[in-house]
């Protein structure tokens, strides 16, 4: 069994609900497409806002140059 990041009593489900998938799309800049190979959500700890923010963070991190400084990376999450 793969360890989970979820806290008790949350239950992790594999896949993505339509509600969360829509939030991921909202968090992406226009004219951008990402493919996700795996997805999971928690029954207690997940929310559309969390998935929207995470998708935005992912795009910003992927857009950083390879030599990005720690300061540039931290700025994305502030």
Secondary structure as GFF3:
##gff-version 3
##sequence-region A 1 78
A	DSSP	beta_strand	12	14	.	.	.	ID=ss1
A	DSSP	alpha_helix	18	26	.	.	.	ID=ss2
A	DSSP	beta_strand	40	42	.	.	.	ID=ss3
A	DSSP	alpha_helix	48	63	.	.	.	ID=ss4
A	DSSP	alpha_helix	70	76	.	.	.	ID=ss5
###
